[in-house]
Amino acid sequence: MGIVGTSWWSDAMYFPALVSHPIGRFTAVCGRDKERTRAAATRWNVPHAFTDWKAMLDSDEIDAVIVASTNETHFPITMAALERRLPVLCEKPIGLNAAEADEMATAARAAQVTTMVPFTYRWMPSNQYVKRLLDEGYVGRPYHLNMRYYAGYARAGGYAWRFDNEKAGAGILGDLGAHWLDMARWFLGEITAVSATTGRFVTRGPRPDGTDYPRGEDSAVLMARFESGALAILQTSAVCWEGTAFGQTHLLDLHGSEGTLYATNDWDHVQEVRGVKAGEKGPAHALDIPDALWAGAPRAPVHDTYRHIFRRTEAMTRGWVTAIAEGRFVEPDLTTGARVQQLIGAGLASVAGGGQWQQVPAP
């Protein structure tokens, strides 16, 4: 495996995932800063360090590549890898816009290689359980879904590349919104129309070199209509004070013809799913998340659950590597990533049009 990107995210999510993997190991790392890249290679015992990703792709040292660099680099690196028929795991959002994402997905299908987009929250035990209950018919016909993602990482002013639209493509809609759009589709099926409004609450300074740039949104509310007729409100914000150690909270309400589900993840010590069936009296009660879905992970603090799932189970990176070795495809892949990017683009178009509904025909 080769990886492009030497940020804290690579240290947290990717390098540790393959330390004990029976099949995959990192043989190359690429970063823009030579010393930082060499330090990452030393820290994780990676034999080859590059500052040119093209040289890494052509080095014969790797069988597949993880693209964990900033958003504006995703398209050229992924396309170059696919031209070489290398399997790719590309961070989300996979491109700066829907046109780039569609081209990436088309190239992946033509190359017939195993790709993945790391929509991480699919693998969390509480979300896995909500998905199982939905598939088993707990709520019957879904009517409406409300999901809120509150975080505080954008409360400080100053420059942050995630809110530089030339580097990121979008602000919170592309970052946290991508996760929620993927989750909503995973839960309830295809989204066919969206309407959105956004806010920029924190003033951000210029780039480190003093130049100006188009600033992305730090808060968004997106409404979605599903092919089934169900409705959703997806709220994401990076300017919330949650007061917990990790500083974010995930909340879900889902109502349907046969019942209601609630899920709470406070990213501290609460990971719970509650439900109440139609006709039952009293408030929603706790539904025990099956042991198998925890996969041996600690149940608190939540961050330790997260780390265990992605570092020690066949979730995300580890599962993708195993699938490559076995010649299988996995989900979510670049086609899924492209659909989410289309929905992000439709959301941004809605914002530009004053909140008008944008139709997004099913693929």
KOLDREN-14971 format. One record per residue: residue number from 0; residue in three letters; chain; x, y negated, z of N, C-alpha, C in turn. Coordinates in steps of 0.05 Angstrom, whole numbers. Layout:
N
R   nr  rest  kette     n.X     n.Y     n.Z    ca.X    ca.Y    ca.Z     c.X     c.Y     c.Z
R  NUM   Ala      A       X       Y       Z       X       Y       Z       X       Y       Z
...
END
This chain:
363
R   nr  rest  kette     n.X     n.Y     n.Z    ca.X    ca.Y    ca.Z     c.X     c.Y     c.Z
R    0   Met      A      17      24       0       0       0       0      18     -25       0
R    1   Gly      A       9     -45     -15      21     -71     -14       0     -91      -4
R    2   Ile      A       8    -112       9     -10    -132      19       0    -160      12
R    3   Val      A     -18    -177       2     -11    -205      -2     -24    -221      20
R    4   Gly      A      -8    -234      37     -19    -249      59      -5    -242      85
R    5   Thr      A       5    -262      99      19    -257     124       7    -272     147
R    6   Ser      A     -19    -278     145     -32    -294     166     -38    -276     191
R    7   Trp      A     -49    -289     211     -58    -274     235     -78    -253     228
R    8   Trp      A     -94    -258     207    -114    -238     200    -102    -212     190
R    9   Ser      A     -80    -214     175     -66    -190     166     -55    -175     190
R   10   Asp      A     -44    -190     209     -34    -178     234     -56    -164     250
R   11   Ala      A     -80    -176     250    -102    -166     266    -116    -143     253
R   12   Met      A    -120    -144     227    -139    -126     214    -125    -105     196
R   13   Tyr      A    -104    -112     182     -94     -95     161     -69     -79     169
R   14   Phe      A     -49     -92     178     -25     -77     186     -31     -56     208
R   15   Pro      A     -46     -62     229     -51     -42     250     -68     -18     240
R   16   Ala      A     -84     -23     219    -102      -2     210     -87      22     198
R   17   Leu      A     -63      18     187     -49      40     174     -25      50     190
R   18   Val      A     -21      39     214       1      48     231       0      78     236
R   19   Ser      A     -25      88     241     -28     117     247     -44     132     226
R   20   His      A     -47     120     202     -63     133     181     -47     156     169
R   21   Pro      A     -60     179     166     -45     203     156     -37     202     127
R   22   Ile      A     -50     184     111     -45     183      82     -31     157      74
R   23   Gly      A     -42     134      83     -33     108      74     -12      95      92
R   24   Arg      A       6      81      80      25      64      95      32      40      78
R   25   Phe      A      40      18      91      48      -5      77      77      -2      69
R   26   Thr      A      83      -6      43     110      -5      33     119     -32      23
R   27   Ala      A     101     -52      21     108     -78      11      90     -99      23
R   28   Val      A     101    -123      28      86    -146      37      95    -170      21
R   29   Cys      A      76    -187      14      83    -211      -1      71    -236      13
R   30   Gly      A      87    -257      15      78    -282      26      93    -305      13
R   31   Arg      A      83    -329      15      95    -352       3     121    -361      17
R   32   Asp      A     121    -358      44     144    -366      60     163    -342      64
R   33   Lys      A     188    -344      55     206    -322      55     211    -312      84
R   34   Glu      A     217    -330     102     224    -322     129     200    -310     143
R   35   Arg      A     176    -322     140     152    -310     152     146    -283     141
R   36   Thr      A     150    -279     115     145    -253     102     165    -232     112
R   37   Arg      A     190    -240     115     210    -221     125     204    -214     154
R   38   Ala      A     195    -233     169     188    -228     197     164    -208     199
R   39   Ala      A     144    -211     181     122    -192     181     131    -165     173
R   40   Ala      A     149    -163     153     159    -137     145     174    -123     168
R   41   Thr      A     190    -139     182     205    -128     205     186    -119     227
R   42   Arg      A     166    -136     233     148    -130     255     132    -105     250
R   43   Trp      A     125     -99     225     108     -76     218     123     -54     204
R   44   Asn      A     149     -56     203     166     -35     192     159     -30     162
R   45   Val      A     156     -52     147     150     -50     119     176     -54     103
R   46   Pro      A     183     -35      86     210     -35      74     215     -57      54
R   47   His      A     194     -68      40     199     -87      19     183    -113      23
R   48   Ala      A     197    -135      21     185    -162      25     188    -178      -1
R   49   Phe      A     166    -190     -10     165    -206     -35     154    -233     -29
R   50   Thr      A     163    -252     -46     150    -279     -45     135    -284     -72
R   51   Asp      A     137    -265     -90     123    -267    -116     105    -242    -119
R   52   Trp      A      79    -247    -119      60    -224    -119      61    -209    -145
R   53   Lys      A      68    -222    -167      71    -208    -192      94    -188    -191
R   54   Ala      A     115    -197    -179     138    -179    -176     131    -155    -158
R   55   Met      A     115    -159    -138     106    -137    -121      89    -117    -137
R   56   Leu      A      70    -128    -153      52    -111    -168      68     -94    -189
R   57   Asp      A      90    -105    -199     106     -91    -219     129     -75    -207
R   58   Ser      A     131     -73    -181     154     -62    -168     155     -32    -167
R   59   Asp      A     133     -18    -173     131      11    -170     134      20    -141
R   60   Glu      A     131       1    -122     133       8     -94     105      12     -82
R   61   Ile      A      84       6     -97      57       7     -86      38      23    -104
R   62   Asp      A      18      35     -92      -4      48    -107     -30      33    -106
R   63   Ala      A     -32      13     -89     -56      -2     -85     -49     -28     -71
R   64   Val      A     -67     -48     -71     -61     -74     -60     -84     -86     -44
R   65   Ile      A     -78     -99     -22     -97    -114      -7     -91    -144     -12
R   66   Val      A    -112    -158     -19    -110    -187     -25    -122    -202      -1
R   67   Ala      A    -105    -211      17    -113    -224      41    -102    -253      43
R   68   Ser      A     -99    -265      19     -89    -292      17    -112    -312      15
R   69   Thr      A    -107    -337      11    -128    -357      10    -145    -353     -15
R   70   Asn      A    -170    -364     -13    -190    -357     -33    -183    -363     -62
R   71   Glu      A    -169    -385     -67    -163    -393     -94    -143    -373    -108
R   72   Thr      A    -130    -356     -92    -112    -336    -103    -125    -309    -109
R   73   His      A    -149    -305     -99    -161    -279    -101    -165    -270    -130
R   74   Phe      A    -175    -289    -147    -180    -282    -175    -155    -274    -190
R   75   Pro      A    -135    -290    -191    -111    -282    -207     -97    -257    -197
R   76   Ile      A     -95    -254    -171     -81    -230    -161     -98    -205    -166
R   77   Thr      A    -124    -206    -161    -141    -183    -165    -142    -175    -194
R   78   Met      A    -145    -195    -212    -146    -189    -240    -120    -176    -250
R   79   Ala      A     -97    -186    -240     -71    -175    -248     -69    -146    -238
R   80   Ala      A     -78    -141    -214     -77    -114    -203     -95     -95    -219
R   81   Leu      A    -119    -104    -226    -137     -87    -241    -126     -82    -269
R   82   Glu      A    -113    -101    -281    -100     -96    -307     -80     -74    -305
R   83   Arg      A     -67     -71    -282     -48     -50    -277     -61     -24    -266
R   84   Arg      A     -87     -25    -264    -103      -3    -254     -96       5    -225
R   85   Leu      A     -91     -16    -209     -86     -12    -181    -112     -16    -166
R   86   Pro      A    -119       2    -148    -142      -2    -130    -137     -28    -113
R   87   Val      A    -159     -42    -108    -157     -68     -95    -177     -70     -72
R   88   Leu      A    -168     -80     -49    -186     -90     -28    -182    -120     -28
R   89   Cys      A    -203    -135     -34    -201    -164     -36    -218    -177     -15
R   90   Glu      A    -207    -196       0    -222    -210      20    -245    -226       7
R   91   Lys      A    -265    -231      24    -288    -247      14    -284    -276      22
R   92   Pro      A    -297    -295       7    -310    -290     -19    -289    -283     -39
R   93   Ile      A    -296    -265     -58    -276    -254     -75    -265    -274     -96
R   94   Gly      A    -280    -295    -102    -271    -316    -120    -280    -343    -111
R   95   Leu      A    -273    -363    -127    -282    -390    -121    -310    -396    -130
R   96   Asn      A    -321    -379    -148    -348    -383    -158    -358    -356    -170
R   97   Ala      A    -383    -356    -179    -395    -332    -189    -382    -323    -215
R   98   Ala      A    -373    -341    -232    -361    -333    -257    -335    -317    -252
R   99   Glu      A    -318    -326    -234    -295    -310    -227    -302    -283    -215
R  100   Ala      A    -321    -283    -197    -329    -258    -184    -340    -238    -204
R  101   Asp      A    -357    -247    -223    -368    -229    -243    -346    -217    -260
R  102   Glu      A    -326    -233    -267    -304    -223    -284    -288    -202    -268
R  103   Met      A    -284    -207    -242    -270    -187    -226    -285    -161    -224
R  104   Ala      A    -311    -162    -220    -327    -138    -218    -328    -123    -244
R  105   Thr      A    -330    -137    -266    -330    -124    -293    -303    -110    -297
R  106   Ala      A    -281    -123    -290    -254    -111    -294    -251     -87    -276
R  107   Ala      A    -262     -87    -252    -260     -64    -234    -275     -40    -246
R  108   Arg      A    -299     -45    -257    -314     -23    -268    -299     -11    -293
R  109   Ala      A    -287     -29    -308    -272     -19    -332    -248      -3    -324
R  110   Ala      A    -234     -12    -302    -210       2    -293    -216      28    -279
R  111   Gln      A    -241      31    -269    -249      55    -255    -231      62    -231
R  112   Val      A    -225      41    -215    -209      44    -191    -226      38    -167
R  113   Thr      A    -217      47    -144    -232      44    -119    -227      16    -108
R  114   Thr      A    -248       0    -105    -245     -27     -95    -262     -30     -69
R  115   Met      A    -256     -51     -54    -271     -56     -30    -270     -86     -24
R  116   Val      A    -293     -96     -13    -294    -123      -2    -300    -120      28
R  117   Pro      A    -284    -131      46    -287    -125      75    -309    -141      89
R  118   Phe      A    -334    -134      84    -356    -146      99    -357    -130     125
R  119   Thr      A    -341    -139     144    -334    -123     168    -358    -116     185
R  120   Tyr      A    -378    -134     187    -399    -129     206    -417    -106     200
R  121   Arg      A    -416     -95     176    -431     -71     169    -423     -48     188
R  122   Trp      A    -398     -48     197    -388     -25     212    -391     -27     242
R  123   Met      A    -401     -50     252    -405     -52     281    -428     -34     290
R  124   Pro      A    -425     -21     313    -445      -2     322    -474     -12     323
R  125   Ser      A    -478     -36     333    -505     -47     335    -518     -50     308
R  126   Asn      A    -502     -60     288    -513     -63     261    -517     -36     247
R  127   Gln      A    -499     -17     252    -504      10     242    -530      21     252
R  128   Tyr      A    -536      16     278    -561      26     289    -585      13     278
R  129   Val      A    -584     -14     275    -607     -28     262    -612     -17     234
R  130   Lys      A    -591     -12     219    -594      -1     192    -607      27     194
R  131   Arg      A    -598      43     212    -610      70     215    -640      68     222
R  132   Leu      A    -646      51     241    -675      48     249    -692      38     226
R  133   Leu      A    -681      20     210    -696      10     187    -701      33     167
R  134   Asp      A    -680      48     161    -682      70     142    -702      91     152
R  135   Glu      A    -704      94     178    -722     114     190    -751     103     192
R  136   Gly      A    -755      78     185    -782      67     185    -791      54     211
R  137   Tyr      A    -773      47     229    -781      37     255    -799      12     252
R  138   Val      A    -792      -6     234    -808     -31     231    -829     -28     209
R  139   Gly      A    -830      -5     195    -849      -2     173    -840     -20     150
R  140   Arg      A    -859     -34     138    -853     -53     117    -841     -78     129
R  141   Pro      A    -816     -85     123    -805    -109     134    -819    -134     124
R  142   Tyr      A    -824    -153     143    -837    -178     136    -817    -201     135
R  143   His      A    -803    -205     157    -783    -226     157    -760    -221     176
R  144   Leu      A    -737    -232     168    -712    -228     182    -700    -255     189
R  145   Asn      A    -691    -258     214    -678    -282     222    -651    -275     234
R  146   Met      A    -629    -285     222    -602    -279     231    -588    -305     236
R  147   Arg      A    -574    -306     260    -559    -330     267    -531    -322     274
R  148   Tyr      A    -512    -337     262    -483    -333     268    -473    -360     278
R  149   Tyr      A    -468    -361     304    -458    -386     316    -429    -382     324
R  150   Ala      A    -412    -400     314    -383    -399     320    -374    -428     325
R  151   Gly      A    -350    -430     335    -340    -457     342    -313    -464     331
R  152   Tyr      A    -303    -448     311    -276    -452     302    -272    -478     286
R  153   Ala      A    -293    -491     278    -291    -516     263    -297    -541     279
R  154   Arg      A    -298    -538     305    -305    -561     321    -283    -582     322
R  155   Ala      A    -258    -574     320    -236    -592     320    -234    -606     293
R  156   Gly      A    -226    -631     293    -222    -645     267    -196    -637     254
R  157   Gly      A    -188    -651     235    -163    -645     221    -168    -626     197
R  158   Tyr      A    -147    -621     183    -149    -605     159    -150    -575     165
R  159   Ala      A    -168    -561     150    -169    -532     151    -176    -523     123
R  160   Trp      A    -160    -505     112    -164    -498      83    -191    -486      78
R  161   Arg      A    -204    -473      98    -230    -461      94    -251    -482      88
R  162   Phe      A    -246    -508      93    -265    -529      87    -255    -547      65
R  163   Asp      A    -235    -537      50    -224    -550      26    -236    -535       2
R  164   Asn      A    -255    -547     -11    -270    -532     -32    -252    -525     -56
R  165   Glu      A    -230    -538     -60    -213    -531     -82    -197    -505     -75
R  166   Lys      A    -194    -500     -50    -180    -475     -41    -199    -453     -33
R  167   Ala      A    -222    -461     -22    -241    -441     -11    -265    -436     -29
R  168   Gly      A    -272    -455     -46    -296    -452     -63    -322    -462     -50
R  169   Ala      A    -324    -459     -24    -346    -468      -8    -337    -469      21
R  170   Gly      A    -354    -481      38    -347    -481      66    -359    -457      80
R  171   Ile      A    -378    -463      99    -389    -442     116    -405    -422      99
R  172   Leu      A    -417    -430      77    -433    -412      61    -415    -390      49
R  173   Gly      A    -390    -397      42    -372    -377      31    -359    -360      52
R  174   Asp      A    -357    -371      77    -342    -357      98    -362    -339     114
R  175   Leu      A    -376    -351     133    -395    -336     149    -420    -328     132
R  176   Gly      A    -428    -346     114    -452    -341      98    -450    -316      81
R  177   Ala      A    -425    -310      72    -421    -286      56    -427    -261      72
R  178   His      A    -419    -261      97    -425    -238     115    -455    -235     117
R  179   Trp      A    -469    -256     123    -498    -254     128    -513    -247     103
R  180   Leu      A    -505    -257      80    -519    -249      55    -515    -220      50
R  181   Asp      A    -490    -210      54    -486    -181      51    -502    -165      70
R  182   Met      A    -503    -173      95    -518    -158     115    -548    -158     108
R  183   Ala      A    -559    -181     100    -587    -183      94    -594    -164      71
R  184   Arg      A    -577    -163      50    -582    -144      27    -579    -115      36
R  185   Trp      A    -560    -110      53    -556     -83      64    -580     -73      79
R  186   Phe      A    -592     -91      95    -615     -85     111    -640     -82      94
R  187   Leu      A    -646    -102      77    -672    -104      65    -673    -102      34
R  188   Gly      A    -650     -98      21    -651     -96      -8    -644    -122     -22
R  189   Glu      A    -650    -122     -48    -640    -144     -64    -655    -171     -59
R  190   Ile      A    -639    -192     -59    -649    -219     -56    -653    -231     -84
R  191   Thr      A    -676    -243     -89    -682    -253    -115    -685    -284    -117
R  192   Ala      A    -685    -297     -94    -687    -327     -94    -677    -338     -68
R  193   Val      A    -664    -361     -69    -654    -374     -44    -660    -404     -45
R  194   Ser      A    -661    -414     -21    -662    -443     -17    -645    -450       7
R  195   Ala      A    -629    -472       5    -610    -477      26    -607    -507      32
R  196   Thr      A    -598    -512      56    -590    -539      64    -565    -536      81
R  197   Thr      A    -547    -556      80    -522    -554      95    -516    -581     109
R  198   Gly      A    -497    -579     127    -488    -603     141    -458    -604     144
R  199   Arg      A    -447    -628     147    -419    -631     154    -418    -649     178
R  200   Phe      A    -414    -637     201    -417    -651     227    -390    -661     238
R  201   Val      A    -368    -648     230    -342    -655     240    -326    -669     218
R  202   Thr      A    -314    -692     224    -298    -706     205    -271    -693     202
R  203   Arg      A    -263    -687     178    -237    -673     173    -218    -692     159
R  204   Gly      A    -193    -690     168    -172    -707     157    -162    -697     130
R  205   Pro      A    -143    -712     119    -132    -705      93    -115    -680      95
R  206   Arg      A    -106    -670      72     -88    -647      71     -61    -655      84
R  207   Pro      A     -45    -636      91     -19    -643     104      -2    -661      87
R  208   Asp      A      -5    -660      60      11    -677      43      -2    -704      39
R  209   Gly      A     -25    -709      52     -38    -735      51     -59    -738      29
R  210   Thr      A     -62    -719      12     -81    -720     -10    -109    -714       0
R  211   Asp      A    -128    -725     -15    -156    -720      -8    -167    -695     -22
R  212   Tyr      A    -191    -687     -16    -202    -662     -27    -232    -661     -22
R  213   Pro      A    -247    -646     -37    -276    -643     -32    -280    -625      -8
R  214   Arg      A    -295    -636      12    -298    -622      37    -323    -604      37
R  215   Gly      A    -319    -580      49    -340    -561      50    -358    -564      75
R  216   Glu      A    -381    -552      74    -400    -554      96    -391    -537     120
R  217   Asp      A    -398    -547     145    -391    -531     169    -416    -520     182
R  218   Ser      A    -440    -524     170    -464    -513     181    -483    -509     158
R  219   Ala      A    -499    -487     158    -517    -482     135    -541    -466     145
R  220   Val      A    -564    -471     132    -588    -455     136    -597    -446     108
R  221   Leu      A    -599    -420     104    -607    -410      78    -632    -393      81
R  222   Met      A    -652    -398      64    -675    -381      63    -673    -362      39
R  223   Ala      A    -682    -338      43    -680    -318      21    -707    -303      18
R  224   Arg      A    -713    -297      -7    -736    -281     -14    -726    -255     -26
R  225   Phe      A    -736    -232     -17    -727    -206     -26    -745    -195     -48
R  226   Glu      A    -734    -176     -63    -750    -163     -84    -775    -151     -72
R  227   Ser      A    -774    -142     -47    -797    -130     -34    -819    -150     -26
R  228   Gly      A    -812    -176     -26    -829    -196     -16    -822    -206      11
R  229   Ala      A    -805    -192      26    -796    -201      52    -782    -227      51
R  230   Leu      A    -781    -241      73    -768    -267      75    -746    -267      96
R  231   Ala      A    -726    -284      93    -705    -286     113    -697    -315     117
R  232   Ile      A    -688    -320     141    -674    -345     148    -647    -337     159
R  233   Leu      A    -626    -346     145    -598    -340     153    -584    -366     160
R  234   Gln      A    -578    -368     186    -565    -393     196    -536    -387     204
R  235   Thr      A    -518    -403     194    -490    -400     200    -478    -428     208
R  236   Ser      A    -462    -428     228    -450    -453     237    -423    -447     250
R  237   Ala      A    -403    -464     245    -377    -462     257    -372    -485     276
R  238   Val      A    -393    -499     285    -389    -522     303    -405    -518     329
R  239   Cys      A    -410    -494     337    -426    -488     361    -408    -482     384
R  240   Trp      A    -415    -492     407    -401    -485     432    -417    -462     446
R  241   Glu      A    -405    -438     446    -418    -415     458    -408    -410     487
R  242   Gly      A    -385    -419     494    -376    -417     521    -364    -390     528
R  243   Thr      A    -362    -372     510    -350    -346     515    -321    -345     505
R  244   Ala      A    -307    -324     514    -279    -323     507    -273    -323     477
R  245   Phe      A    -290    -309     462    -286    -307     433    -300    -329     418
R  246   Gly      A    -319    -342     431    -331    -366     419    -350    -362     396
R  247   Gln      A    -364    -339     395    -384    -335     374    -405    -316     384
R  248   Thr      A    -429    -318     370    -452    -302     378    -467    -294     352
R  249   His      A    -476    -269     352    -493    -259     330    -520    -251     341
R  250   Leu      A    -541    -261     328    -569    -255     337    -586    -247     313
R  251   Leu      A    -603    -227     317    -620    -217     296    -648    -212     306
R  252   Asp      A    -669    -221     291    -697    -214     296    -708    -203     270
R  253   Leu      A    -722    -181     272    -733    -169     248    -761    -158     254
R  254   His      A    -781    -169     240    -809    -161     244    -820    -146     220
R  255   Gly      A    -837    -127     224    -849    -112     202    -876    -101     210
R  256   Ser      A    -888     -86     192    -915     -76     196    -918     -57     220
R  257   Glu      A    -896     -43     227    -898     -22     247    -882     -28     272
R  258   Gly      A    -868     -51     273    -853     -57     297    -833     -79     293
R  259   Thr      A    -818     -84     314    -799    -107     315    -772     -97     327
R  260   Leu      A    -751    -108     316    -724    -103     326    -710    -129     332
R  261   Tyr      A    -694    -128     354    -677    -150     361    -649    -139     365
R  262   Ala      A    -629    -153     357    -601    -146     362    -586    -170     372
R  263   Thr      A    -570    -166     393    -554    -187     404    -525    -177     407
R  264   Asn      A    -506    -194     398    -478    -189     402    -466    -215     410
R  265   Asp      A    -458    -218     436    -448    -243     445    -417    -245     443
R  266   Trp      A    -405    -225     431    -376    -224     428    -361    -226     454
R  267   Asp      A    -375    -218     476    -363    -217     502    -369    -189     513
R  268   His      A    -392    -186     527    -398    -159     539    -425    -149     531
R  269   Val      A    -439    -162     513    -466    -153     505    -466    -145     476
R  270   Gln      A    -473    -119     472    -479    -108     445    -504     -91     449
R  271   Glu      A    -527    -101     441    -551     -87     446    -571     -89     423
R  272   Val      A    -588     -68     422    -610     -68     403    -635     -63     420
R  273   Arg      A    -656     -79     415    -681     -76     429    -704     -73     409
R  274   Gly      A    -725     -59     417    -747     -56     398    -774     -53     412
R  275   Val      A    -794     -57     397    -821     -53     406    -838     -45     382
R  276   Lys      A    -853     -23     385    -870     -13     363    -897     -28     363
R  277   Ala      A    -908     -31     340    -935     -43     338    -955     -29     356
R  278   Gly      A    -969     -44     372    -989     -33     390    -978     -28     418
R  279   Glu      A    -952     -28     422    -940     -25     448    -944     -50     464
R  280   Lys      A    -949     -47     490    -952     -70     508    -925     -76     522
R  281   Gly      A    -920    -101     528    -896    -108     542    -874    -117     523
R  282   Pro      A    -852    -128     534    -831    -138     517    -815    -116     504
R  283   Ala      A    -800    -123     484    -782    -104     471    -763     -92     492
R  284   His      A    -758     -66     489    -741     -52     508    -715     -43     494
R  285   Ala      A    -695     -37     510    -669     -29     500    -671      -2     486
R  286   Leu      A    -658       0     463    -656      25     448    -626      32     448
R  287   Asp      A    -621      55     460    -593      63     464    -579      69     437
R  288   Ile      A    -557      55     432    -542      60     408    -528      87     411
R  289   Pro      A    -533     105     392    -522     133     395    -492     133     398
R  290   Asp      A    -482     151     414    -454     153     419    -437     156     393
R  291   Ala      A    -448     171     374    -433     175     349    -427     149     335
R  292   Leu      A    -444     129     337    -439     104     324    -417      88     337
R  293   Trp      A    -412      93     362    -390      80     376    -363      91     367
R  294   Ala      A    -362     115     358    -338     128     347    -315     127     367
R  295   Gly      A    -322     129     393    -301     129     414    -292     101     421
R  296   Ala      A    -304      80     410    -295      53     416    -304      44     443
R  297   Pro      A    -288      27     457    -298      15     482    -322      -3     476
R  298   Arg      A    -340      -4     495    -365     -19     490    -364     -47     500
R  299   Ala      A    -342     -54     513    -337     -82     522    -307     -84     529
R  300   Pro      A    -296    -108     525    -308    -130     511    -311    -124     481
R  301   Val      A    -328    -140     468    -336    -134     440    -311    -134     422
R  302   His      A    -293    -152     427    -269    -154     410    -254    -127     410
R  303   Asp      A    -254    -113     432    -241     -87     433    -256     -66     417
R  304   Thr      A    -283     -68     417    -298     -51     399    -290     -55     370
R  305   Tyr      A    -289     -80     363    -282     -88     335    -255     -77     328
R  306   Arg      A    -235     -81     345    -208     -72     339    -207     -42     336
R  307   His      A    -220     -28     354    -220       2     353    -233      12     327
R  308   Ile      A    -255       1     320    -269      10     295    -251       7     271
R  309   Phe      A    -237     -15     268    -222     -20     244    -193      -9     245
R  310   Arg      A    -184      -3     269    -156       7     271    -154      37     274
R  311   Arg      A    -176      49     283    -174      78     290    -195      96     277
R  312   Thr      A    -215      84     263    -235     101     250    -233      97     220
R  313   Glu      A    -250     113     206    -250     111     177    -267      89     166
R  314   Ala      A    -266      66     180    -280      42     171    -262      25     154
R  315   Met      A    -273      11     136    -260      -9     120    -233       0     109
R  316   Thr      A    -211     -12     117    -185      -7     105    -178      23     105
R  317   Arg      A    -181      36     127    -174      64     130    -191      81     112
R  318   Gly      A    -217      76     111    -235      91      94    -230      86      64
R  319   Trp      A    -223      61      57    -216      55      30    -191      71      21
R  320   Val      A    -171      71      38    -146      86      31    -152     116      27
R  321   Thr      A    -167     127      45    -175     155      43    -190     160      17
R  322   Ala      A    -208     142      10    -224     145     -14    -206     144     -39
R  323   Ile      A    -186     127     -39    -168     126     -61    -154     153     -65
R  324   Ala      A    -144     164     -43    -130     189     -44    -148     212     -54
R  325   Glu      A    -174     210     -48    -193     231     -55    -208     225     -81
R  326   Gly      A    -201     202     -94    -214     196    -119    -243     188    -118
R  327   Arg      A    -251     175     -96    -279     167     -91    -282     137     -93
R  328   Phe      A    -306     128     -98    -313     100     -96    -326      95     -69
R  329   Val      A    -325      70     -60    -336      63     -34    -352      38     -36
R  330   Glu      A    -367      32     -15    -383       8     -12    -375      -6      14
R  331   Pro      A    -376     -33      14    -382     -51      -8    -358     -56     -26
R  332   Asp      A    -362     -57     -52    -341     -59     -72    -342     -86     -85
R  333   Leu      A    -326     -90    -106    -325    -116    -119    -351    -123    -133
R  334   Thr      A    -367    -103    -141    -394    -109    -151    -412    -121    -130
R  335   Thr      A    -410    -110    -106    -425    -122     -83    -415    -150     -77
R  336   Gly      A    -388    -153     -77    -377    -180     -73    -385    -200     -93
R  337   Ala      A    -388    -192    -118    -396    -210    -139    -425    -218    -135
R  338   Arg      A    -443    -199    -127    -471    -207    -122    -473    -227    -100
R  339   Val      A    -458    -222     -78    -458    -241     -56    -449    -269     -66
R  340   Gln      A    -428    -269     -83    -418    -294     -94    -439    -308    -111
R  341   Gln      A    -455    -293    -126    -477    -305    -141    -497    -319    -122
R  342   Leu      A    -503    -306    -100    -522    -317     -81    -511    -342     -67
R  343   Ile      A    -485    -342     -61    -472    -366     -50    -474    -388     -70
R  344   Gly      A    -468    -383     -95    -471    -403    -116    -499    -414    -119
R  345   Ala      A    -519    -396    -117    -546    -405    -118    -553    -423     -94
R  346   Gly      A    -542    -416     -70    -547    -432     -47    -535    -460     -50
R  347   Leu      A    -511    -462     -61    -498    -488     -65    -514    -504     -86
R  348   Ala      A    -525    -490    -107    -541    -504    -127    -567    -514    -114
R  349   Ser      A    -578    -499     -95    -602    -508     -81    -596    -533     -65
R  350   Val      A    -573    -533     -51    -565    -557     -35    -563    -581     -54
R  351   Ala      A    -549    -578     -76    -546    -600     -95    -573    -610    -106
R  352   Gly      A    -593    -592    -107    -619    -599    -117    -639    -606     -96
R  353   Gly      A    -629    -612     -72    -646    -621     -50    -662    -599     -38
R  354   Gly      A    -652    -575     -39    -666    -552     -26    -684    -537     -44
R  355   Gln      A    -685    -543     -70    -703    -529     -88    -695    -499     -89
R  356   Trp      A    -716    -482     -91    -711    -454     -93    -697    -447    -119
R  357   Gln      A    -677    -430    -117    -662    -421    -140    -667    -391    -145
R  358   Gln      A    -676    -384    -168    -681    -356    -175    -655    -342    -181
R  359   Val      A    -651    -319    -170    -627    -303    -176    -636    -275    -184
R  360   Pro      A    -640    -272    -210    -651    -246    -220    -635    -222    -210
R  361   Ala      A    -649    -200    -204    -635    -176    -195    -616    -166    -216
R  362   Pro      A    -592    -157    -208    -573    -147    -228    -582    -122    -242
END
